[in-house]
């Protein structure tokens, strides 16, 4: 008996999708979770993605037009979904394809629009083909990939990009003909430490002394640190953090991606998944960082300040995050993109993955050749970084 045809819909707004059903696909309850693998990725939640849309941080004239794919199962419940966007630029992705776009434009092609499967402005690994567990999962994944191809054709897009994939999803896409790309980040791994001092004892003596000195100097100007989460986060905290975010964002990108309304929305809908680390001096907040709390990992996202103080960035973004993760018994801290300076502070190199399907065969061949070399360079860089971690060697 032939299998029933799977109907794929495009949701131009996440508000059109039931939150509980989306979350059942994005973060399904598992009988036997895989150790170290995130069971609740806060960025894939309906609350986070909807806050981006409801605040106007994506949609409208931002160049991120939602085009989420959804599939209903035989029971009428959402069985699979993809967070997808039509992009008119390559900003806010952290996997850079400007060179590909320029080359295609010079050859007379139109690189934009393109189909982007990701969480906007968020370089965090997570599932992209959101399929409920069950016997039909392989069929649903195949249908979602076919839906992405159909979306590309329907919109005259040049390509499909799935970024910050889990390795197993990346490998499967490679067998489907997607071009495979790698990059690297720096993550802290909690090796069962009972305290921050336990972590320090694992470091070489010189690095241990350096971190202790940096933590002391960061607070030298009568600076105090507050870690705030849950309903203790107030609009006053968001007002202060917004100033920090705007200052840093304006200097790094010219125009910050997130707006003030976004922070209020996530404060309302997912407060228990947020950790604000705020630095105060002379009665006012002078710096802060926002982190998101998963069941397995802590994710450092944005930082900013209105006063410059030595080592305060390291204290607020890295050391406080490590301390919180150890206290919560989280497996790791992911501190975002780039930053070789993280290596000396206990964060080690980790490979990241993305997959790309380009319609034009000439461009696809050129990109494939480039990616083969790039993967080799990334692997070599990770090997070198691994030889320069601050941890004690056997016999030290």
C-alpha atoms as one frame of an Amber mdcrd trajectory, in Angstrom:
protein
   0.000   0.000   0.000   1.568   3.374  -0.981   2.514   5.775   1.797   0.267
   8.837   2.084   1.701  12.001   0.598   3.259  14.333   3.152   1.931  17.877
   3.045   4.507  20.571   3.854   3.330  24.030   4.807   5.218  27.323   5.007
   4.518  29.423   8.094   5.367  33.093   7.412   5.084  33.786  11.140   5.843
  31.559  14.112   2.733  32.965  15.793   0.801  30.730  13.342   2.315  27.622
  14.958   1.096  26.257  18.286   3.901  26.815  20.860   3.499  23.462  22.614
   3.560  21.565  19.322   6.625  23.455  18.072   8.460  22.773  21.333   7.522
  19.083  21.155   9.491  18.960  17.893  12.301  21.340  18.902  12.984  19.949
  22.383  11.199  16.595  22.644  11.078  14.700  25.931  13.413  11.718  25.576
  13.276   8.488  27.574  17.064   8.086  27.366  18.866  11.391  26.717  22.385
  11.156  25.303  24.943  12.250  27.942  26.351  15.693  27.162  23.799  16.354
  24.396  21.434  19.231  25.049  17.916  18.139  25.991  16.534  21.680  25.962
  18.090  24.140  23.550  16.588  27.510  24.602  17.245  29.069  21.192  15.080
  26.538  19.384  12.154  27.149  21.705   9.018  28.824  20.402   9.449  31.542
  23.045  12.887  32.617  21.785  12.130  32.498  18.069   8.751  34.168  18.550
  10.360  36.973  20.571  12.621  37.699  17.603   9.581  38.051  15.352   7.227
  39.806  17.781   9.886  42.402  18.614  10.618  43.100  14.944  14.247  41.964
  15.301  13.517  39.699  12.326  10.854  40.102   9.664   9.792  43.357   8.029
  12.740  45.140   6.460  15.444  43.338   8.477  16.372  40.991   5.631  15.234
  37.963   7.665  11.820  36.886   6.328  10.391  33.887   8.235   9.460  30.908
   6.058   9.274  28.067   8.564   8.465  24.616   7.203   5.975  22.475   9.111
   4.542  18.984   8.635   1.497  17.598  10.433   1.381  13.921  11.351  -1.588
  11.586  10.833  -2.918  12.603  14.256  -3.086  16.264  13.203  -0.249  17.234
  15.552   2.937  18.910  14.349   5.381  16.134  13.467   8.331  18.082  12.040
   9.489  21.647  11.473  12.392  23.764  10.271  13.242  27.304  11.443  13.853
  28.839   8.010  14.268  32.373   6.680  14.595  34.004   3.290  17.649  36.248
   3.461  18.453  39.314   1.369  21.953  39.635   2.888  24.455  37.550   4.867
  24.533  39.469   8.138  23.968  37.984  11.584  24.822  34.392  10.621  28.420
  33.898  11.906  29.151  31.540   9.000  30.550  33.865   6.406  29.712  33.487
   2.724  30.337  37.039   1.522  33.045  35.779  -0.823  30.649  33.310  -2.419
  28.055  36.034  -2.902  30.589  38.430  -4.440  31.911  35.790  -6.844  28.413
  34.852  -8.000  27.409  38.494  -8.451  30.537  39.147 -10.552  29.639  36.142
 -12.714  26.216  37.639 -13.366  24.209  35.626 -10.857  21.877  36.690  -8.053
  22.997  35.200  -4.735  20.074  36.703  -2.835  17.558  35.677  -1.780  18.927
  32.562  -0.121  17.262  30.114   2.272  18.830  30.216   5.733  18.063  27.496
   8.284  19.354  28.790  11.595  18.573  30.739  14.743  19.116  34.411  13.823
  22.110  36.126  15.429  22.960  32.992  17.432  26.116  30.937  16.731  24.975
  28.001  18.867  24.875  24.397  17.691  21.461  22.764  17.672  19.172  20.554
  15.629  17.808  22.187  12.506  15.538  19.433  11.206  13.142  19.374  14.143
  11.483  15.974  13.993   9.538  14.245  16.738  11.087  10.889  17.673   9.395
   7.814  16.256   9.330   5.367  13.387   8.391   8.076  10.895  11.391  10.297
  11.771  13.573   9.316   8.744  10.657   9.909   6.375   9.974  13.292   7.978
  13.608  14.359   7.661  13.594  13.467   3.975  10.369  15.421   3.516  11.829
  18.492   5.224  14.878  18.435   2.941  12.612  18.131  -0.078  10.608  21.041
   1.303  13.725  23.195   1.570  14.587  22.424  -2.053  11.027  23.306  -3.092
  11.197  26.554  -1.087  14.436  27.457  -2.841  12.893  26.816  -6.258   9.657
  28.624  -5.438  11.472  31.783  -4.295  14.231  31.702  -6.945  16.775  31.485
  -4.132  20.363  30.640  -5.010  21.030  28.235  -2.177  20.050  26.548   1.089
  22.235  26.918   4.184  21.914  24.990   7.445  24.313  26.408  10.005  25.602
  25.293  13.435  24.493  21.712  12.989  25.130  18.739  15.279  27.776  16.525
  13.749  25.404  13.624  13.051  22.990  15.889  11.178  25.918  17.404   9.258
  27.155  13.955   8.249  23.704  12.893   7.063  23.411  16.030   4.941  26.791
  15.235   3.415  25.400  11.936   2.178  22.510  13.916   0.646  24.922  15.955
  -1.470  25.167  19.041   0.710  28.521  20.802   0.792  30.138  20.413   4.216
  31.803  23.251   6.059  33.602  23.411   9.400  34.748  26.164  11.731  35.723
  26.324  15.392  34.692  27.882  18.679  35.993  27.728  22.258  33.987  25.911
  24.937  34.628  25.241  28.626  34.132  21.611  29.614  33.125  20.827  33.180
  35.136  17.768  34.175  33.067  17.209  37.301  34.589  20.130  39.201  33.079
  20.790  42.622  34.077  24.466  42.641  35.949  27.125  40.684  39.023  26.361
  42.795  38.805  22.718  41.690  38.917  23.948  38.104  41.948  26.098  38.890
  43.844  23.159  40.368  43.611  21.461  36.965  45.555  24.338  35.368  49.271
  24.859  35.075  50.597  26.974  37.935  51.315  30.028  35.780  47.806  30.046
  34.279  46.231  29.491  37.684  48.025  32.540  39.077  47.087  34.597  36.022
  43.364  33.879  36.424  43.407  34.621  40.154  45.136  37.918  39.464  42.681
  38.821  36.691  39.668  38.082  38.897  41.107  40.219  41.685  42.027  43.111
  39.400  38.608  43.040  37.696  36.989  44.006  41.014  39.710  46.405  42.117
  37.685  49.612  41.616  34.997  48.678  44.158  33.123  46.708  41.503  30.645
  44.078  42.633  29.075  41.296  40.590  25.408  40.299  40.602  24.108  37.120
  38.959  20.372  37.448  38.317  17.982  34.898  36.869  14.305  34.008  36.764
  11.728  36.460  38.042  14.452  38.427  39.836  15.290  40.007  36.464  13.477
  43.341  36.278  12.909  45.926  33.583  15.571  48.011  35.316  18.075  45.234
  34.642  17.008  45.141  30.986  17.284  48.937  30.702  20.857  48.806  31.985
  21.816  45.827  29.849  20.278  47.465  26.779  22.719  50.373  27.086  25.638
  47.929  27.297  24.385  45.955  24.320  23.863  49.057  22.187  27.319  50.405
  22.952  29.130  47.196  22.036  26.827  46.335  19.133  27.203  49.749  17.548
  30.986  49.457  17.652  31.127  45.866  16.336  28.396  45.781  13.699  27.324
  49.397  13.131  23.712  48.484  13.932  22.822  46.043  16.714  20.581  43.192
  15.598  18.286  42.961  18.627  15.981  45.715  19.861  14.879  46.681  23.357
  11.487  44.977  23.055  13.127  41.611  22.425  14.734  41.568  25.867  11.480
  42.387  27.631   9.723  39.604  25.741  12.206  36.893  26.665  12.183  38.223
  30.214   8.435  37.560  30.272   8.322  34.227  28.462  11.543  32.388  29.414
  13.047  34.033  32.536  14.249  30.753  34.060  16.404  30.185  30.987  18.242
  33.497  31.368  21.256  34.445  33.475  22.303  38.083  33.611  25.756  38.777
  35.025  25.855  42.453  35.990  28.781  44.520  37.269  28.032  47.496  39.521
  30.231  50.402  40.640  29.288  53.450  42.710  25.636  52.449  42.784  25.099
  51.905  39.067  25.511  49.052  36.625  28.545  49.507  34.390  28.755  46.210
  32.493  26.815  43.037  31.889  26.488  39.808  29.930  23.470  37.726  29.008
  23.605  33.939  29.116  20.977  31.328  28.297  20.601  28.204  30.411  20.080
  24.798  28.821  19.713  21.490  30.613  23.285  20.558  29.685  25.078  23.801
  28.786  25.289  27.512  29.551  25.393  29.727  26.477  27.129  33.092  26.691
  25.678  35.473  24.142  26.017  39.255  24.420  28.193  41.546  26.513  28.581
  45.287  26.870  29.848  48.013  29.170  29.725  51.760  29.710  32.997  51.872
  31.658  36.278  50.194  30.770  37.988  48.292  33.601  40.920  45.864  33.287
  39.844  42.214  32.990  36.174  43.019  33.705  35.181  41.447  30.390  36.876
  38.175  31.369  35.232  38.168  34.802  31.712  38.931  33.595  31.729  36.766
  30.467  34.015  33.819  31.216  34.828  33.283  34.884  31.319  33.936  36.193
  29.955  31.618  33.503  32.342  28.847  34.546  31.407  29.321  38.190  27.683
  29.195  37.400  28.058  26.081  35.234  30.006  24.274  37.926  27.410  25.231
  40.532  24.558  23.996  38.306  26.536  20.882  37.276  26.251  21.827  33.604
  28.528  19.966  31.224  29.934  22.972  29.388  29.909  26.681  28.665  29.665
  27.836  25.065  31.061  31.341  24.870  30.053  32.282  21.330  32.051  32.830
  18.172  35.763  33.602  17.791  38.119  34.657  20.584  41.544  32.992  20.902
  41.914  34.775  24.248  39.390  32.279  25.657  41.953  29.492  25.301  44.131
  30.727  28.179  41.052  30.967  30.391  40.018  27.340  30.259  37.992  27.245
  27.046  39.120  24.639  24.526  38.724  24.418  20.716  35.609  22.686  19.359
  34.650  22.081  15.730  31.374  23.526  14.394  29.473  22.396  11.324  27.304
  23.763   8.521  25.892  22.362   5.283  25.132  24.144   2.014  23.261  23.346
  -1.178  23.992  25.698  -4.105  21.840  25.481  -7.235  24.381  26.844  -9.728
  26.775  24.006 -10.565  29.708  26.263 -11.374  29.499  28.069  -8.052  28.905
  24.794  -6.219  32.090  23.280  -7.687  34.164  26.327  -6.764  32.777  26.381
  -3.218  33.356  22.621  -2.830  37.053  23.061  -3.717  37.348  25.937  -1.253
  35.647  24.012   1.548  37.944  21.036   1.142  40.927  23.272   1.877  39.098
  25.148   4.620  38.189  21.935   6.489  41.838  20.926   6.469  42.941  24.315
   7.829  40.293  24.233  10.579  41.403  20.755  11.675  45.035  21.879  11.765
  44.157  24.980  13.795  42.206  22.932  16.347  45.147  20.564  16.703  47.493
  23.484  17.364  45.094  25.075  19.849  44.807  21.738  21.628  48.549  21.766
  22.248  48.344  25.151  24.004  45.596  24.667  26.567  46.257  25.999  30.086
  45.732  22.599  31.719  48.495  20.745  33.518  50.258  18.004  31.593  50.877
  14.606  33.091  53.837  14.879  35.451  53.423  18.601  36.177
